[in-house]
Amino acid sequence: MSTFIPFSQRRSHVVISRIVALALIIATAFTSQSSFADPGDFGAMPGLWKVVTTPVDHGHPGKSTLVWFCLDEGADPWASFANIAVPAFTPCQRSAQHRGSTALAWTANCGGTPPSNGRGRVDFDSAEHYTASITLQGHGEIVRVEGQRYAACTSPSD
Protein backbone atom coordinates (compact mmCIF):
# COMPACT_ATOMS: atom_id res chain seq x y z
CA MET A 1 0.00 0.00 0.00
CA SER A 2 1.42 3.40 -0.92
CA THR A 3 0.89 6.61 0.91
CA PHE A 4 -0.59 9.53 -0.84
CA ILE A 5 1.66 12.65 -0.98
CA PRO A 6 -0.06 15.84 -2.11
CA PHE A 7 1.36 17.44 -5.28
CA SER A 8 2.53 20.60 -3.46
CA GLN A 9 4.71 18.52 -1.10
CA ARG A 10 6.15 16.40 -3.96
CA ARG A 11 7.11 19.54 -5.87
CA SER A 12 9.03 21.07 -2.94
CA HIS A 13 10.77 17.72 -2.34
CA VAL A 14 12.00 17.66 -5.97
CA VAL A 15 13.23 21.27 -5.77
CA ILE A 16 15.10 20.61 -2.52
CA SER A 17 16.73 17.44 -3.87
CA ARG A 18 17.88 19.30 -6.99
CA ILE A 19 19.38 22.10 -4.89
CA VAL A 20 21.24 19.57 -2.73
CA ALA A 21 22.53 17.74 -5.82
CA LEU A 22 23.73 21.02 -7.38
CA ALA A 23 25.46 22.02 -4.13
CA LEU A 24 27.27 18.66 -4.02
CA ILE A 25 28.43 19.03 -7.62
CA ILE A 26 29.78 22.54 -6.96
CA ALA A 27 31.50 21.45 -3.73
CA THR A 28 33.12 18.51 -5.53
CA ALA A 29 34.38 20.77 -8.34
CA PHE A 30 35.99 23.19 -5.90
CA THR A 31 37.68 20.52 -3.80
CA SER A 32 38.74 18.19 -6.62
CA GLN A 33 42.53 17.77 -6.92
CA SER A 34 42.33 18.11 -10.69
CA SER A 35 40.95 21.64 -10.41
CA PHE A 36 44.10 22.93 -8.67
CA ALA A 37 47.60 23.21 -10.11
CA ASP A 38 50.04 21.87 -7.55
CA PRO A 39 53.08 24.17 -7.65
CA GLY A 40 55.18 21.21 -6.53
CA ASP A 41 54.39 19.49 -9.84
CA PHE A 42 56.44 21.83 -11.99
CA GLY A 43 55.88 21.06 -15.66
CA ALA A 44 59.43 20.90 -17.04
CA MET A 45 60.83 17.59 -18.29
CA PRO A 46 64.30 16.57 -17.16
CA GLY A 47 66.88 16.26 -19.91
CA LEU A 48 69.20 18.26 -22.14
CA TRP A 49 68.01 21.86 -22.65
CA LYS A 50 69.16 24.41 -25.23
CA VAL A 51 68.70 27.97 -23.91
CA VAL A 52 69.01 31.06 -26.11
CA THR A 53 69.30 34.38 -24.24
CA THR A 54 68.88 37.64 -26.14
CA PRO A 55 69.49 41.08 -24.62
CA VAL A 56 67.00 43.74 -25.71
CA ASP A 57 67.89 47.44 -25.86
CA HIS A 58 65.04 49.88 -26.50
CA GLY A 59 63.04 47.17 -28.29
CA HIS A 60 65.95 46.02 -30.46
CA PRO A 61 67.32 42.51 -29.89
CA GLY A 62 71.06 42.19 -29.42
CA LYS A 63 73.45 39.30 -29.97
CA SER A 64 72.07 36.04 -28.58
CA THR A 65 74.05 33.61 -26.45
CA LEU A 66 73.53 29.86 -26.41
CA VAL A 67 73.87 27.60 -23.36
CA TRP A 68 73.19 23.86 -23.04
CA PHE A 69 72.42 22.34 -19.63
CA CYS A 70 71.19 19.08 -18.21
CA LEU A 71 68.13 19.28 -15.95
CA ASP A 72 67.88 16.53 -13.35
CA GLU A 73 64.64 15.02 -12.08
CA GLY A 74 63.36 17.11 -9.17
CA ALA A 75 65.70 20.06 -9.85
CA ASP A 76 64.73 23.43 -8.40
CA PRO A 77 62.99 25.36 -11.21
CA TRP A 78 64.05 28.69 -9.71
CA ALA A 79 67.73 27.75 -9.97
CA SER A 80 67.31 26.08 -13.38
CA PHE A 81 65.06 28.50 -15.29
CA ALA A 82 64.84 31.85 -13.45
CA ASN A 83 68.57 32.55 -13.08
CA ILE A 84 68.62 34.99 -15.95
CA ALA A 85 71.58 37.33 -16.40
CA VAL A 86 70.44 40.92 -16.79
CA PRO A 87 72.74 42.71 -19.22
CA ALA A 88 74.04 46.21 -18.38
CA PHE A 89 72.66 46.01 -14.83
CA THR A 90 74.27 44.92 -11.60
CA PRO A 91 72.90 41.59 -10.42
CA CYS A 92 69.17 41.71 -9.86
CA GLN A 93 67.53 40.22 -6.80
CA ARG A 94 64.28 38.24 -7.02
CA SER A 95 61.47 38.90 -4.57
CA ALA A 96 57.72 38.26 -4.43
CA GLN A 97 58.25 34.91 -6.16
CA HIS A 98 55.19 33.00 -7.42
CA ARG A 99 55.33 29.46 -8.76
CA GLY A 100 52.66 27.52 -10.63
CA SER A 101 52.82 24.24 -12.50
CA THR A 102 53.75 25.98 -15.79
CA ALA A 103 55.06 29.42 -14.77
CA LEU A 104 57.46 31.31 -12.53
CA ALA A 105 56.99 35.02 -11.83
CA TRP A 106 58.88 37.43 -9.62
CA THR A 107 59.68 41.06 -8.92
CA ALA A 108 63.15 42.08 -10.07
CA ASN A 109 65.09 44.62 -7.99
CA CYS A 110 68.22 45.72 -9.83
CA GLY A 111 70.95 47.97 -8.51
CA GLY A 112 72.57 50.75 -10.44
CA THR A 113 72.11 54.48 -10.57
CA PRO A 114 69.23 54.90 -10.34
CA PRO A 115 68.05 51.48 -9.18
CA SER A 116 65.52 49.76 -11.42
CA ASN A 117 62.59 47.55 -10.51
CA GLY A 118 60.47 45.36 -12.73
CA ARG A 119 59.12 41.89 -13.36
CA GLY A 120 60.46 38.58 -14.54
CA ARG A 121 58.48 35.68 -15.90
CA VAL A 122 59.08 32.15 -17.21
CA ASP A 123 56.18 30.50 -19.09
CA PHE A 124 56.10 26.87 -20.24
CA ASP A 125 53.81 26.22 -23.21
CA SER A 126 54.73 22.53 -22.97
CA ALA A 127 56.94 20.36 -20.77
CA GLU A 128 59.70 20.75 -23.39
CA HIS A 129 59.56 24.47 -24.30
CA TYR A 130 59.50 27.79 -22.47
CA THR A 131 59.93 31.51 -22.98
CA ALA A 132 61.06 34.02 -20.38
CA SER A 133 61.71 37.73 -20.08
CA ILE A 134 62.60 40.48 -17.65
CA THR A 135 61.05 43.91 -17.98
CA LEU A 136 62.28 46.93 -15.98
CA GLN A 137 60.51 50.22 -15.38
CA GLY A 138 61.85 52.91 -17.66
CA HIS A 139 63.67 50.35 -19.84
CA GLY A 140 60.97 47.98 -21.07
CA GLU A 141 61.96 44.43 -21.91
CA ILE A 142 65.71 44.03 -21.32
CA VAL A 143 66.24 40.30 -21.86
CA ARG A 144 64.36 37.54 -23.67
CA VAL A 145 64.98 33.79 -23.23
CA GLU A 146 63.79 30.71 -25.09
CA GLY A 147 64.45 27.17 -23.92
CA GLN A 148 63.88 23.87 -25.73
CA ARG A 149 64.43 20.34 -24.40
CA TYR A 150 66.23 18.16 -26.94
CA ALA A 151 67.03 14.78 -25.42
CA ALA A 152 67.57 12.77 -22.28
CA CYS A 153 70.86 13.27 -20.47
CA THR A 154 72.98 10.18 -20.94
CA SER A 155 75.70 10.63 -18.32
CA PRO A 156 76.61 12.90 -15.37
CA SER A 157 79.03 14.81 -17.62
CA ASP A 158 76.29 15.95 -20.05
N, C-alpha and C positions, 0 to 999 in steps of 0.2 A: 504494500500500500504506500503510495507517495503522498507527501504533504503538499498542500497547495500553498504557493508563495505568490502573493499579489504582484502584478506587473511592476508597480512603482518600486517595490523592494528589490526585484530582480534587476531592474535597470541600474539602481545605485550600486548593487553588488558588482555588476559588470564594469562600471566606471571605476570603482575603487580597485578592482583587480588589474585593470589596465594601467592605472596610475602606479601601482606597486610594481608591475612588470617593467614599466618605463624607467622608474627610479632604479631598479636593479640593473638594467642595461647601462644606464648612465654611470652608476657607481662602478660597475665592472670595467667600463671603458677608461675611467679615470685612474683606476688602480692597477690596470693590466701592465705587466712588465714591458710588453711590446710597445706601449704608447710612450715610454720614456727612453731617451738616449742615455745610456750609462756612460759617463765620461771616462770610466775606467776601461771601456771597450773602445780604445782609440782605433780608428779605421785604416791605419797604414799597414801594408804587408811588409814583413821582414824581407830582406834581400839586398841586392845591389842597386843603388840609386844613383842616377845622373842628375846633378843639380846645376842649373845655369842661373847665375846671378848677374843682373844688369843694373848698373847705376843709372839714375834718371836725373837730369839737370834741366830744370825749367821745361819739363815735358819732353825733352829730347833724350832718347836712350844713348848711353855710352857704350864702351867696350865691355862685352860680357866675359865672365870668367866661368870656367867649367871645373866642377869637383865631383869625384865619384866617392861614395862611401857605402859601407855595408851596415845595414840596420839589423840588429839582433832582435829576436823575439822578446817582447816585454821591455824594449828600450824606452827611456823617457822621451816622449814626443817633444817636450820643451827643449831638451838638450839636442835632439836630433834635427828638428825642423824649424825652431824659432830662434836659433842662434844665428842671426843674420847680421853680417857686418854692414855698418852704416857708413858709406863713403863720405869723406870731408867733414865728419863730425867725430868728436871724442866718443868713446864707447857710450852707448845708450843703455840705460837701465830699464828693465821691464817691471811694471807694477800693474795692479788691477787685472791680473791674469784670469782669463775665462777659458775653460776647456770643454768641448763637446766631443761627440764621437767622430765628427768629421771636420772640426775647426778648432783653431787656437786664436785667441784675440788678447791683446794687451795694450796698455798705455805705455808709450815710449817717452822717457825723460832723458834728453841728450844734453850734455854739457856744451860748452862753447860760449862765445860772447856775441850776442846774448844767448842764453840757454834756449833750447827748442823742445817743445812737447808735441806729441802726436799719437798716432795709433799704428799698431802692427797687426797683421792678420795672416793666417795660413788657412787655406780652404782646400779640402780634398774633394774632388769631383768623382773619384773612385779610390779604391784601396791602393792603386798603383800610379796615381797622378795627383799633383797638387800645384797650386799657385799661391804666392805670398807677396806681400808688399808692406812697406813702411811709408807712412805719410806724415810729414811734420807741418805744423802751423807755419805759415809764411813761406814755405818751400814747396808744398804739394808733395806728390809722390817722389821719393828720393831713391828708392831701390825696389826692384821687381825680381821675383824668383820663380822659377818653374822647375819642378822635380818630377822625374819619371823613373819608375822601378823597371829594371831590365831583366834581372835573372835572380836566381837563388845564389847566395854566397856559398862557395864550395870549400873554403878553408879559412882558418883564423887570420891568414895574411891577406885576404881579399880586401 
